[in-house]
Amino acid sequence: MIGRLFVFFTSVVFLSSCGKSPESEGPKPLRVGMELSYPPFEMRDTNNQPDGISVRMSEDLAEYLGRPVEIVDVEWNGIIPALKSDKIDLIIASMTVTEKRARQIDFSDGYVTNGLCMLVGKDSSIQSADDLQKGKPKLAVKLSTTGHLWAKENLPEAELIVLDESATCVLEVVQGKADAFIYDQISIYQHWKNHEDKTRPILKPIREETWAVGIKKGNNDLRNEVNAFLHQYREQGKFNELAERYMSEEKAAFEKLGVPFIFH
């Protein structure tokens, strides 16, 4: 009997020592969702590791919260469902605040003012968004982006070529299959630099947009913490440091053109 009791108690001690209490595990990782195909904000470096402005910002936010960070690479069309189903804690992915999105998720204060604009063929007659109202233009748009949504709402006569990748949208313009690609200023500028012989950027904004951090509905404590972090980050000049590190050329070009692209 004593031997059986000894075995029982040693088993209990062994199991107790193997089990970790929630306190001993430390803070849970902050799971930040983004699609790593949008340089210089969300991308991978030469070692295939997450890199870019949003990655550095996520790391600094996690440090501010006292948590480790986990970058989760999510396809753009599935990023809001991932947040709503608790697969990620936040979206930091150059996401524009829209009424439709705000019905599904909450947003932090804004941290970037950007503009929706166009890439057209080098010899195109298109000079502004007003020209898209003429005839039935063929427009390349990336699925579920604000460019896609804007074109659907404002250009009912246009033929939309809806694709999953921005690079594929650019090729539609390069190859003359689309009259324009509607996307954000940073990307349009970069794609033009890669195809200067075939394309022309129209960087005057069709409309200005605000980027913010996406948060699950009702998670007000986390939202308040994120807003406090953004305020401190701005005050410390961290946004400007990231801009100089990752997009100094674009920043200088936009300033020269008088086109707004502002961390705020």
Secondary structure, DSSP 8 states (H G I E B T S, - for coil): -HHHHHHHHHHHHHHHHHS--HHHH-S--EEEEE-S-BTTTBEE-TTS-EESHHHHHHHHHHHHHT--EEEEE--GGGHHHHHHTTS-SEE-SS-B--HHHHTTSEEEEEEEEEEEEEEEETT----SGGGGGSS--EEEEETTSHHHHHHHHH-TTSEEEEES-HHHHHHHHHTTS-SEEEEEHHHHHHHHHHTTTTEEEEEEEEEEEEEEEEE-TT-HHHHHHHHHHHHHHHHTTHHHHHHHHHHHHHHHHHHHHT---EE-
